[in-house]
Amino acid sequence: MNIVIINHYAGGTSFGMEFRPFYLAKEWIKLGHKVIIVAGSFAHLRSRQPEINAAVTHETIDGADYLWLRTNRYDGNGLGRIFSMLLFTIRLYLLKNKLEYFKPDLIIASSTYPMDSFPSRWLAKKFGAKFCFEVHDLWPLSPMEFGNYSKWHPFIMIVQWAEDYAYKHADFVVSLLPAAKS
């Protein structure tokens, strides 16, 4: 099976957090699957950022293939981070040509925000692949609770729309969160 894991903040042993996509890829590769991890070139969680030379840069790390999408650097949770999310989401549409040779069977939108569900599903449809939505954080509940945002805030409304879209259009949904099903 050919698997694409889309996670803006994915890292690995040489970059730091977020580790789960890297370790999932390693295990799937051991089982004979092919895996590509798609991540942004900048993530606030990483201790080191990848070196990129184009809008999309390929790198193989410990047998796992990465496609780094160029995104902007940012500090904190302000407009710079929101722009980075938007840039990553838009650049996912560039992957159609980059994935032609790979022919994915499964595309996992494994991001900490749901806006990548739009291009992830689009890619899955283009390749006839299954679309999996992996829930990390409860959006938009998390920024509403922790940031005291109204449900009518434009960003919250966009995130809610994206989350609803992902739940409606995913072939399946997975989560490690306790009580996620309810």
C-alpha positions as semicolon CSV with decimal commas, in nm:
position;residue;x (nm);y (nm);z (nm)
1;M;0,000;0,000;0,000
2;N;0,120;0,354;-0,077
3;I;0,045;0,589;0,212
4;V;0,070;0,969;0,229
5;I;0,069;1,127;0,575
6;I;-0,006;1,499;0,566
7;N;0,102;1,673;0,884
8;H;0,220;2,035;0,874
9;Y;0,428;1,994;1,192
10;A;0,573;1,646;1,131
11;G;0,931;1,605;1,242
12;G;1,154;1,310;1,309
13;T;1,455;1,200;1,507
14;S;1,681;1,463;1,351
15;F;1,426;1,747;1,378
16;G;1,233;1,692;1,697
17;M;0,861;1,693;1,746
18;E;0,616;1,593;1,613
19;F;0,734;1,229;1,606
20;R;0,422;1,016;1,546
21;P;0,415;1,046;1,163
22;F;0,782;0,943;1,145
23;Y;0,737;0,638;1,369
24;L;0,417;0,532;1,192
25;A;0,601;0,556;0,860
26;K;0,891;0,348;0,994
27;E;0,655;0,072;1,110
28;W;0,455;0,071;0,786
29;I;0,778;0,057;0,584
30;K;0,885;-0,250;0,788
31;L;0,554;-0,411;0,686
32;G;0,633;-0,351;0,320
33;H;0,432;-0,034;0,257
34;K;0,565;0,282;0,092
35;V;0,515;0,606;0,283
36;I;0,556;0,975;0,210
37;I;0,528;1,231;0,490
38;V;0,421;1,578;0,377
39;A;0,514;1,856;0,619
40;G;0,573;2,230;0,629
41;S;0,927;2,364;0,612
42;F;0,877;2,549;0,941
43;A;0,710;2,425;1,258
44;H;0,730;2,581;1,601
45;L;0,754;2,235;1,763
46;R;1,079;2,133;1,593
47;S;1,423;2,185;1,741
48;R;1,570;2,203;1,388
49;Q;1,408;2,295;1,055
50;P;1,478;2,116;0,725
51;E;1,686;2,278;0,453
52;I;1,466;2,347;0,154
53;N;1,547;2,473;-0,194
54;A;1,206;2,494;-0,367
55;A;0,833;2,522;-0,300
56;V;0,841;2,143;-0,255
57;T;1,163;1,971;-0,146
58;H;1,213;1,593;-0,124
59;E;1,429;1,434;0,147
60;T;1,471;1,076;0,271
61;I;1,535;1,037;0,645
62;D;1,601;0,691;0,788
63;G;1,406;0,534;0,501
64;A;1,108;0,767;0,531
65;D;1,041;1,000;0,237
66;Y;0,947;1,358;0,318
67;L;0,804;1,626;0,096
68;W;0,867;1,961;0,264
69;L;0,630;2,238;0,157
70;R;0,780;2,585;0,191
71;T;0,603;2,782;0,463
72;N;0,684;3,102;0,647
73;R;0,855;3,135;0,983
74;Y;0,636;3,271;1,264
75;D;0,636;3,337;1,637
76;G;0,348;3,252;1,868
77;N;-0,012;3,192;1,770
78;G;-0,082;3,512;1,578
79;L;-0,128;3,604;1,214
80;G;0,209;3,457;1,113
81;R;0,099;3,111;1,223
82;I;-0,239;3,149;1,054
83;F;-0,061;3,254;0,733
84;S;0,162;2,946;0,763
85;M;-0,148;2,726;0,790
86;L;-0,299;2,891;0,484
87;L;0,024;2,859;0,284
88;F;0,062;2,491;0,374
89;T;-0,299;2,419;0,283
90;I;-0,270;2,594;-0,055
91;R;0,063;2,427;-0,134
92;L;-0,092;2,083;-0,079
93;Y;-0,266;2,130;-0,413
94;L;0,081;2,134;-0,577
95;L;0,129;1,773;-0,476
96;K;-0,085;1,625;-0,751
97;N;0,206;1,628;-0,996
98;K;0,460;1,529;-0,729
99;L;0,256;1,223;-0,632
100;E;0,177;1,099;-0,985
101;Y;0,464;0,847;-0,970
102;F;0,365;0,733;-0,618
103;K;-0,004;0,665;-0,682
104;P;-0,126;0,677;-0,320
105;D;-0,380;0,425;-0,192
106;L;-0,439;0,612;0,135
107;I;-0,409;0,981;0,223
108;I;-0,413;1,067;0,591
109;A;-0,484;1,426;0,692
110;S;-0,299;1,405;1,022
111;S;-0,276;1,768;1,112
112;T;-0,330;1,968;1,422
113;Y;-0,581;2,184;1,235
114;P;-0,852;2,066;0,991
115;M;-0,806;2,303;0,694
116;D;-0,580;2,052;0,522
117;S;-0,883;1,823;0,485
118;F;-0,993;2,011;0,171
119;P;-0,679;1,943;-0,038
120;S;-0,629;1,602;0,125
121;R;-0,970;1,483;0,009
122;W;-0,915;1,645;-0,331
123;L;-0,589;1,452;-0,369
124;A;-0,753;1,130;-0,253
125;K;-1,025;1,169;-0,516
126;K;-0,769;1,246;-0,790
127;F;-0,582;0,923;-0,714
128;G;-0,879;0,705;-0,622
129;A;-0,732;0,672;-0,271
130;K;-0,906;0,643;0,065
131;F;-0,916;0,962;0,274
132;C;-0,853;0,933;0,647
133;F;-0,898;1,226;0,884
134;E;-0,688;1,195;1,201
135;V;-0,809;1,412;1,487
136;H;-0,531;1,553;1,706
137;D;-0,692;1,853;1,870
138;L;-1,055;1,945;1,907
139;W;-1,099;2,230;1,662
140;P;-1,242;2,483;1,699
141;L;-1,314;2,392;2,061
142;S;-0,948;2,426;2,169
143;P;-0,898;2,789;2,060
144;M;-1,247;2,876;2,185
145;E;-1,172;2,735;2,531
146;F;-0,806;2,834;2,563
147;G;-0,818;3,160;2,365
148;N;-1,169;3,267;2,466
149;Y;-1,275;3,309;2,102
150;S;-1,641;3,342;2,008
151;K;-1,795;3,080;1,781
152;W;-1,869;3,374;1,548
153;H;-1,502;3,475;1,512
154;P;-1,414;3,440;1,138
155;F;-1,119;3,208;1,205
156;I;-1,330;2,986;1,431
157;M;-1,606;2,969;1,169
158;I;-1,355;2,864;0,899
159;V;-1,207;2,598;1,126
160;Q;-1,555;2,467;1,212
161;W;-1,643;2,450;0,843
162;A;-1,320;2,257;0,772
163;E;-1,379;2,016;1,061
164;D;-1,738;1,951;0,952
165;Y;-1,617;1,892;0,596
166;A;-1,353;1,643;0,714
167;Y;-1,600;1,443;0,921
168;K;-1,853;1,437;0,638
169;H;-1,613;1,341;0,358
170;A;-1,355;1,115;0,524
171;D;-1,370;0,746;0,445
172;F;-1,278;0,698;0,809
173;V;-1,177;0,904;1,111
174;V;-0,916;0,805;1,368
175;S;-0,807;0,969;1,691
176;L;-0,592;0,899;1,993
177;L;-0,793;1,140;2,207
178;P;-0,979;0,984;2,499
179;A;-1,358;0,974;2,449
180;A;-1,314;1,100;2,090
181;K;-1,597;0,889;1,955
182;S;-1,855;1,054;2,177
